[in-house]
């Protein structure tokens, strides 16, 4: 009777597992520490006595943050910008990546060079601000949705993915009378769920973390993003903590400022951490398919 042999553990396997375990600790420890500090006593956090697990659990950091009514406004705005901005980015970038695979397209080399040029050179902050202001997008929601809608790096990923799809499928669709747009919508896109999942994650993270653009192009508090509002709360806490005339109150605020710093990190990162498991399978598969030619 056949008996399956047990695989012997090789020294190289031990080395690989040891390296993987070390990397897991390096990545997981800061995450656990940040979460633990956000729930711990302000005095212990300020003095650096939290090493891994929370001590003297308290919700004061989150309570101080949520006292500000602008938090809800910023959260809704950030979700709005993220959803519409991601949809716009997909509408622009994914078709562009597909078009760049068509080497018979007139001016293919020119468009490829033109797009690649923007990866390394830009007009700078001042010309960009003047352009946004002159076309009437300053202090407008459309600014954070449209601005940076096309990413050449993501377009290259899309182009590599579409290059891996057999051309015979498109030729067969053309023989059946399907147009180029029809082929892209009915055949290519249904086969690109992994790619779209990756792009959704990339674009969503980009818009959710959009802090600098919101700070420059948005002046109305009712239109600001969550990141800008959280930064404002944190800066205010720092100012109160360093005020010389505050006395004992300054020391208390210094402790709370250290606690709020970690609570702000958790609050601003939580939505993406919740959404990531739902697109993780597309993330791994999509990046590998788009980066390996076979």
N, C-alpha and C positions, 0 to 999 in steps of 0.2 A: 504494500500500500504506500502510495506516494506521500511523503512527509515534506512539508514546506520547510526549507532551511531558514533559520534565523539569520538575518543580515547582521554581519559583524560591524560594529561601530569603528570606523576608521579615525585615526588622529585628526585628519582634515575635517571630518564631521564635527568632532569636538570643538575644533577651532572655530568653525562657522557658527555653531550654536552659541559659543562663548561671545563672539563678536556681536551676533544678533541680540543676545541678552544684554550686553553692554549698551548697545544702541537704544534698546527699549528703555533701559533705565535712564539714559541721557535725555531721551525725549519725554518720558512720562514724569520724571521727577519735577521739572519746572511747572508742568501743568497741575500736578497734585499740590505743589507748594502754593501756587497762586490761588487755587480754590480754597485751600486750608486757611491761608492768610485772610481771605475775604470773609471768613466766618469766625475768626478768632478775636480775642480781646485786643482792643487798640493798643494798650500798653505793651502787650507781648509782641505785637507786630512791629511797633515802632522801635523796640529794643532788639529785634532780630532773634527772638527766642523761639520762633516757630520754625522747626526743621523739616517736618513732614506732615503730620496730622494736626488738625485744628485743636486748640486748647481754649477753654472757657468760651464755648460757642456763643456767638452773638450775631444778630442781624442788623446791628447799628449802621454798618457801612451801606448796606442796601437801603435801609430806612432813610438815611441822610440823602442818598441820591434820589430816591423816589419822592422825596418831599417837593422837589422841583416839578412844577406842572408842565414845564417845557419838555420833560423827558418823553411823555406820551406823544407830543407833537413831533419831536425829532424821530421817534421810533416809526411813526406812521409815514413821515416823509422819507426816511431811509428805505422802508419797504417799498414805497411807491417808486422811488428812483431805481431801486434794484430790479423790480419786476419789469417796468417799462424799458429801462436801460438795457437789461439783458435781452429782451425781445428785439429791441432795435439793433443791438450788436449782432445778434444771430442773423437778422434780416440782411445786414450789410456784409458781414465777414464770411459766412458760410457760402453764399453764392459766389463771392469773389474768389474764394479758394477753388471752387469748382471751375470757374471760368479760366483761371490760370493754368489748369491742366490741359486746356485746349491749345496746343501749340500751333494749330492751323489758324488761330485767331489773328486777324490783321493787327499788327502792333503789339504782339505778345511780348516780345523782348523789351519793348519800351515800357509797357505797363508794369512788367515785373521789376525793371530797374527803378521806375518811378515809385513804386510801393516800397521797395527795399531801401531806397534813399531816405524815406521818412523814418526808418528804424534808427538811423545814426545821426540825422540832422533835423533840427526843428528851428522855428523862428524865435523861440524863447518866450518868457513869461509876458514881457511888456507888449510885443506884437500880438500875442494871443489875446491879451486883455483888451487891447485896442480893437481887434477884430470882433470879439464878442460884444463889446460895447457898441460898435458902429452898426452892427446888424440887428441890434435891439434885443439881444439875449441876456444882457446883464440883469441880474436879480430876477431871473425867470427860471421856472422849473425845467424848461426845455434845455437849459444849459447843461445841467448834470445828466440829462438823458442822452443828448446828442454828442456832447463833448467827449472825444476819445472813443467814438463809436466804432472806429475801425482800428484793429490791431494787426499789424503785419506778422507779428510772431504767431498769433493764433491763426492767421490766414495761411501761414506756411504749414501748420499742423493740419488744417483742413485740406490743403492741396496734397500733402503727402498721403492723407487718408484716401482721398478720391483717386489718387494715382494707383492705389492698391486694389481698387475695384476692377475686375476684368472688363476690358473694353468691348469684348464680344457682347456683353449685355446691352450696352448702348447701341451697338450696331444692329442687334436683333430688334430693339425697339424702333430704330430708324427705319428698318425694312418694313415693320408693321405700320408705318405711317405716323409714329409718335414724333412730335417736335422736340427741339432741344429743351425747352422749358418743361414740356410734358414729361420728358425722360427724367429730368432732374427732380420734379415734384413726385412723380408716380413710382419711380424705380430707385433713384439714388438716395433720396431722403429716407424712405423706409428702411434702407440698408445701413443708414448712418446713425442709428439710435445711440450707439456707443460714442460716436464723435459728438453728437449734439449734447449728450449728457456731460461730457468733458467741458464743452464750450459753455454750457449753462453754469457749471461750477466756476470756471475761470471768470466769466463775466459778472456773475453774482458777487463773488468775492471782491472784484475790482470796484463795483458800484457801492457795495456795502462799506468798504473801507475808504470811500471817496471823502477825504478830509480836506486836502489842500485846495482842490477846486471849489468846494463849498465855501471855504473860508475866503477865497478871493472873489468869486463871482456872485455870491449870495450875501445880501446885507439885511434882508428882512428876516427877523427871528421866526416868523411863522413858516418860512420856507427852509429853515436850516436842517441839517442832518443830525442824527443822533450823536455822531462822533464829535462834532463841533460843540454841541451842547454839553456833552460829558466833559470835554476839555475845559469849557468855561467854568463848570462846577469845580473841577479839580484845581484850576488856577485860583479861583476865589478862596478855596480852602487853604491853599498854599499862602496866599496873601494874608489871610487871617492868622495863620500859624506863625508867620514871621513878623507880625505887628508887635513892635516893642511896647506900646502902651497897653497891650492886652493882658500882660502879666501872666497869671496862672491860667487864664483862659487860653492864652496862646499855646501853652504846653498841651492842653487838652485838644486843641484844634490840630496841633502837630501830630498827635497820636491818631486822631481821626483822619487826617490827611493821608497818613500811611495806609490806614485801613481802606479808605475810599479809593486809593490808587488801585488796589487789587480788585475791589468790587467793580470798578469801572472796566477793568480788563475782562472780567467775567460777563458783565452785562453786554458789552459791545461784541463779544465773541460767541455768546450763547446761541443766537439764531443760526449761525453758520455751522456750529458744532452739532446742532440738532438736525440740520438739513443734510450734512455730509454723508451719513450712513445710507441715505436713500439713493445717492448718486455714486457711491464708492465703486460698485461693480462696473459702472460705465467708465469711471475714471481710469481704473487699471487697464481694462480692455481697450478703451479708445486710444489712450496714449501709446500703447504698444503697437496697435495696428497702424497708427498714423506715423510711427517712427521707424518701422522695420519694413523694408522692401523685400518681397519674396517672389 
